[in-house]
Amino acid sequence: DDLGAKDDSKVYNVEPRIREKGADMDCPRDGKKGTAYVDVAEDPYAGSATHMLSYTWGYYLKEIKDTLQRFCLDNNLDMKEVRVWMCFACVNQHRVKEAQAKGETVPFEDFKKIFGERVQKIGHILPMMSPWNAPFYITRVWCCFEIFTAIDLGDKCKVTVLLPPRQSTEFSEAFDKGAEKMVFQALKSIDVAKAQASMPEDKEQILRLIREGPGYKKVNTEVVKHLRQWFMMQACRNEVDRLCKLGRVYTTFGSYEAGI
């Protein structure tokens, strides 16, 4: 609320306000003026991150909030105990802007080390897909590499894909109308080499990580395989829910054998 966000506010809409909130405070990490939003936001339940949200700045803040609340409710998690690392709030945007103004980039080895350690340390990544039929997520190079990094860590990192509540409802309603074909086309289009980033230097750093590491083919293959399995699981859940509702109708009207 202190960011002045509205229902139609996207992350990049409130970025200036994020910097404004921490402009007069010294950063506890480097001692310089200007700190991250996480350092000044009033939150009595703040603490070490339990989850990391993988998302894009083009998402609506309300949609992000609704998605995380649904995740907690669906998994019987106490919202006071769930602390989600989000780059817009946890990365010092003052330093980002200063580096951009000077034309500076993070040394490649530092970039590689920080990125990998963050994902592994948190240990539970939440990739957020929206819209369900053509996720903006899979067109962003940061997102593709974040989910691949988490997948590649195996048992060291859990990956829980999330759909915003409204998108989940629309996916369920579209399931009987050939939804799987739209999902297939969306996943078929994944190509990390063609994915975009707001900052060209970030894209080049990530693509270099991929070229010198697993390679484009492996990243594309693993991301598609994981998302394909997740969408199939969602489709199965939708079908089970539909059959359960049908069973309740039969039993309500006395057709117990058919309902079972």
Backbone torsions as a table, in degrees:
resi	resn	phi	psi	omega
1	ASP	NA	-32.1	-177.0
2	ASP	-74.3	-3.6	176.6
3	LEU	-91.5	-4.1	-179.3
4	GLY	68.4	26.4	-177.1
5	ALA	-75.7	144.7	175.4
6	LYS	-111.0	175.1	-178.7
7	ASP	-60.0	-29.6	-178.2
8	ASP	-99.8	15.8	178.5
9	SER	-82.0	129.0	174.2
10	LYS	-97.3	166.4	-176.1
11	VAL	-56.0	-45.7	-177.2
12	TYR	-68.7	-16.5	177.0
13	ASN	-70.5	-31.8	-176.2
14	VAL	-101.3	3.0	-178.9
15	GLU	-57.0	-42.5	177.5
16	PRO	-60.4	-37.8	178.8
17	ARG	-68.5	-34.2	177.7
18	ILE	-60.5	-46.1	179.1
19	ARG	-68.2	-38.1	179.4
20	GLU	-58.9	-40.4	-177.7
21	LYS	-61.0	-34.2	-177.3
22	GLY	-107.7	11.6	-173.8
23	ALA	-62.9	-35.0	-174.8
24	ASP	-97.8	4.8	-178.9
25	MET	-104.0	146.5	176.1
26	ASP	-80.4	137.9	178.7
27	CYS	-71.4	128.1	-179.7
28	PRO	-69.6	-10.6	-179.2
29	ARG	-94.0	-39.1	-179.5
30	ASP	-119.6	-4.1	176.9
31	GLY	76.6	0.8	-178.0
32	LYS	-89.3	160.0	178.7
33	LYS	-66.3	136.3	-178.5
34	GLY	97.9	118.8	-177.2
35	THR	-133.8	171.8	-178.4
36	ALA	-72.8	156.3	-179.3
37	TYR	-60.2	-35.7	-178.7
38	VAL	-60.8	-23.8	-178.3
39	ASP	-81.1	-17.8	-176.9
40	VAL	-118.3	-13.8	-179.4
41	ALA	-66.2	136.1	179.8
42	GLU	-81.6	111.4	-178.1
43	ASP	-149.9	105.4	-179.0
44	PRO	-67.2	-12.2	-177.7
45	TYR	-107.0	14.6	-178.2
46	ALA	-63.1	150.7	179.2
47	GLY	177.9	-168.7	-179.5
48	SER	-64.3	142.9	-176.4
49	ALA	-65.2	137.0	175.2
50	THR	-101.4	-20.6	-178.5
51	HIS	-144.1	158.4	175.6
52	MET	-124.9	122.7	178.1
53	LEU	-84.3	127.1	175.7
54	SER	-106.1	114.6	-168.3
55	TYR	-156.1	-175.2	175.3
56	THR	-122.9	156.4	-179.9
57	TRP	-72.7	-5.4	177.4
58	GLY	-87.2	1.0	177.8
59	TYR	-82.5	151.6	176.6
60	TYR	-76.2	138.5	179.1
61	LEU	-60.6	-39.7	179.2
62	LYS	-63.6	-38.3	179.7
63	GLU	-66.0	-38.1	177.2
64	ILE	-64.0	-46.3	179.5
65	LYS	-61.2	-47.3	-179.3
66	ASP	-61.7	-39.1	-179.1
67	THR	-65.4	-43.9	-179.0
68	LEU	-69.8	-36.4	176.3
69	GLN	-64.2	-43.5	178.0
70	ARG	-62.8	-39.2	177.9
71	PHE	-59.2	-44.3	179.7
72	CYS	-65.4	-44.7	-178.9
73	LEU	-64.7	-43.4	-178.5
74	ASP	-65.7	-26.2	-176.2
75	ASN	-109.7	13.5	178.8
76	ASN	52.3	44.6	179.7
77	LEU	-101.5	140.1	176.1
78	ASP	-75.8	118.2	-176.9
79	MET	-59.6	-25.5	179.5
80	LYS	-72.1	-19.6	-177.7
81	GLU	-101.5	-5.9	179.7
82	VAL	-98.4	117.6	-178.7
83	ARG	-120.8	114.4	-172.0
84	VAL	-103.3	124.8	176.6
85	TRP	-79.7	122.3	177.3
86	MET	-129.8	130.3	-171.3
87	CYS	-59.5	-36.6	-176.2
88	PHE	-64.3	-27.8	-178.4
89	ALA	-98.3	-29.4	-172.7
90	CYS	-98.8	-22.0	175.5
91	VAL	-88.1	136.6	179.6
92	ASN	-72.0	101.8	-176.4
93	GLN	-69.2	-20.0	175.4
94	HIS	-64.0	-43.2	-179.4
95	ARG	-69.6	-33.7	177.9
96	VAL	-62.1	-48.4	-179.1
97	LYS	-65.3	-38.9	179.2
98	GLU	-64.0	-42.3	179.3
99	ALA	-64.8	-40.6	178.4
100	GLN	-62.0	-42.8	-178.2
101	ALA	-63.7	-33.0	-178.9
102	LYS	-90.1	-6.6	-178.0
103	GLY	72.6	24.8	-179.1
104	GLU	-89.7	151.7	174.2
105	THR	-130.3	153.5	178.3
106	VAL	-70.4	130.3	177.5
107	PRO	-51.5	140.8	-173.1
108	PHE	-54.2	-47.1	-177.7
109	GLU	-64.5	-36.0	176.9
110	ASP	-66.7	-42.7	179.1
111	PHE	-58.7	-46.9	-178.7
112	LYS	-62.6	-45.0	-176.7
113	LYS	-66.5	-48.2	-177.9
114	ILE	-62.2	-44.8	-176.7
115	PHE	-63.1	-51.8	-177.4
116	GLY	-63.7	-42.3	-178.0
117	GLU	-66.4	-37.0	-178.7
118	ARG	-63.9	-47.9	-178.9
119	VAL	-61.7	-46.0	-177.0
120	GLN	-69.0	-38.6	-178.1
121	LYS	-65.3	-43.1	-179.7
122	ILE	-70.2	-45.8	170.5
123	GLY	80.4	3.2	177.7
124	HIS	-151.5	108.8	-176.5
125	ILE	-102.2	138.7	179.7
126	LEU	-117.2	88.0	176.2
127	PRO	-71.7	128.1	-176.9
128	MET	-106.8	119.9	-176.5
129	MET	-102.3	122.9	177.2
130	SER	-160.1	134.7	-8.6
131	PRO	-73.2	164.7	-172.7
132	TRP	-64.2	-33.1	-172.9
133	ASN	-89.6	-11.6	177.2
134	ALA	-157.4	68.6	-173.9
135	PRO	-56.7	123.5	175.4
136	PHE	-60.2	-28.2	-178.6
137	TYR	-51.1	-46.6	-172.5
138	ILE	-76.3	-0.9	176.9
139	THR	-98.4	-1.3	-176.9
140	ARG	-106.8	129.0	-174.5
141	VAL	-65.8	-37.4	177.1
142	TRP	-58.5	-48.8	-176.3
143	CYS	-62.1	-46.9	-179.6
144	CYS	-59.4	-41.4	-177.8
145	PHE	-76.7	-31.1	176.6
146	GLU	-62.8	-48.8	-178.1
147	ILE	-68.1	-36.1	177.5
148	PHE	-63.9	-44.5	-179.8
149	THR	-58.2	-42.9	179.3
150	ALA	-66.1	-44.2	178.8
151	ILE	-61.1	-42.8	-175.9
152	ASP	-68.2	-21.4	178.9
153	LEU	-76.6	-11.5	177.7
154	GLY	61.6	-126.5	-176.8
155	ASP	-68.2	-12.2	-178.8
156	LYS	-79.1	-11.9	-179.0
157	CYS	-148.1	128.8	178.6
158	LYS	-91.4	142.2	179.0
159	VAL	-120.9	119.8	177.9
160	THR	-123.0	106.2	-178.7
161	VAL	-75.5	136.7	-178.1
162	LEU	-120.5	141.1	169.4
163	LEU	-112.2	135.3	174.1
164	PRO	-57.7	148.8	-177.5
165	PRO	-49.7	-46.8	-178.3
166	ARG	-65.7	-38.9	179.2
167	GLN	-67.7	-35.4	178.5
168	SER	-64.2	-41.7	178.3
169	THR	-64.1	-44.6	-179.7
170	GLU	-64.5	-37.0	178.3
171	PHE	-63.4	-42.8	179.5
172	SER	-62.5	-43.8	-178.9
173	GLU	-67.9	-29.3	-177.3
174	ALA	-88.3	-8.5	-174.5
175	PHE	-58.3	-38.6	-178.8
176	ASP	-82.3	2.9	-177.7
177	LYS	-117.3	24.8	177.6
178	GLY	86.5	29.0	-178.6
179	ALA	-57.6	-34.2	-176.6
180	GLU	-61.6	-28.8	179.4
181	LYS	-68.7	-38.7	178.4
182	MET	-68.0	-40.6	178.3
183	VAL	-63.9	-43.5	179.7
184	PHE	-58.4	-45.1	179.9
185	GLN	-64.1	-39.2	180.0
186	ALA	-64.6	-46.3	-179.5
187	LEU	-68.3	-33.3	179.3
188	LYS	-62.5	-26.4	-176.3
189	SER	-84.8	-4.5	-177.5
190	ILE	-63.7	124.3	176.8
191	ASP	-151.7	100.1	-174.5
192	VAL	-59.2	-29.1	-179.9
193	ALA	-66.1	-23.5	-179.3
194	LYS	-103.3	-1.2	180.0
195	ALA	-67.9	158.2	-173.5
196	GLN	-111.8	165.7	175.3
197	ALA	-147.4	149.8	-180.0
198	SER	-64.4	-34.8	-179.6
199	MET	-110.0	115.4	-178.9
200	PRO	-53.3	-36.3	-179.2
201	GLU	-66.8	-33.0	176.1
202	ASP	-64.8	-44.1	179.9
203	LYS	-59.9	-44.5	-178.5
204	GLU	-65.2	-40.4	178.6
205	GLN	-61.8	-45.5	-178.4
206	ILE	-67.3	-42.9	179.1
207	LEU	-64.6	-31.8	176.4
208	ARG	-68.2	-41.4	176.4
209	LEU	-56.4	-41.6	-178.2
210	ILE	-70.9	-46.2	-179.6
211	ARG	-59.6	-42.1	-177.0
212	GLU	-85.8	-5.4	-179.4
213	GLY	-115.6	-112.0	-173.7
214	PRO	-71.6	-26.3	-176.8
215	GLY	92.2	155.1	-176.3
216	TYR	-61.1	-42.0	-175.3
217	LYS	-61.2	-45.0	-177.8
218	LYS	-66.0	-42.5	179.7
219	VAL	-61.2	-49.1	179.5
220	ASN	-58.8	-46.0	-177.0
221	THR	-62.7	-46.7	-176.8
222	GLU	-68.5	-40.0	179.5
223	VAL	-65.7	-45.4	179.5
224	VAL	-62.3	-44.0	-178.3
225	LYS	-61.7	-44.2	-178.5
226	HIS	-66.3	-45.4	-178.9
227	LEU	-68.6	-34.6	177.7
228	ARG	-63.2	-44.4	179.0
229	GLN	-63.2	-39.4	-179.4
230	TRP	-66.1	-44.4	179.7
231	PHE	-65.1	-36.7	177.7
232	MET	-64.8	-39.1	178.2
233	MET	-65.0	-40.3	177.4
234	GLN	-62.2	-41.9	179.8
235	ALA	-63.0	-40.1	179.0
236	CYS	-64.5	-40.4	178.9
237	ARG	-64.1	-40.6	178.4
238	ASN	-60.8	-41.0	-179.0
239	GLU	-68.4	-40.2	178.0
240	VAL	-63.0	-43.8	179.1
241	ASP	-61.0	-40.4	-179.1
242	ARG	-64.7	-42.8	-179.7
243	LEU	-67.7	-35.6	178.2
244	CYS	-65.0	-41.3	178.4
245	LYS	-64.8	-40.1	178.6
246	LEU	-64.7	-39.3	178.6
247	GLY	-62.9	-38.6	179.1
248	ARG	-65.5	-35.5	177.7
249	VAL	-63.4	-46.8	-179.5
250	TYR	-60.8	-48.1	-176.9
251	THR	-67.6	-33.8	178.0
252	THR	-59.9	-36.2	-178.1
253	PHE	-97.0	16.2	172.7
254	GLY	89.2	-0.5	179.1
255	SER	-89.9	73.0	-172.6
256	TYR	-65.1	-41.7	-179.5
257	GLU	-64.0	-42.4	179.2
258	ALA	-67.7	-37.7	-178.7
259	GLY	-66.2	-34.3	178.6
260	ILE	-75.4	NA	NA
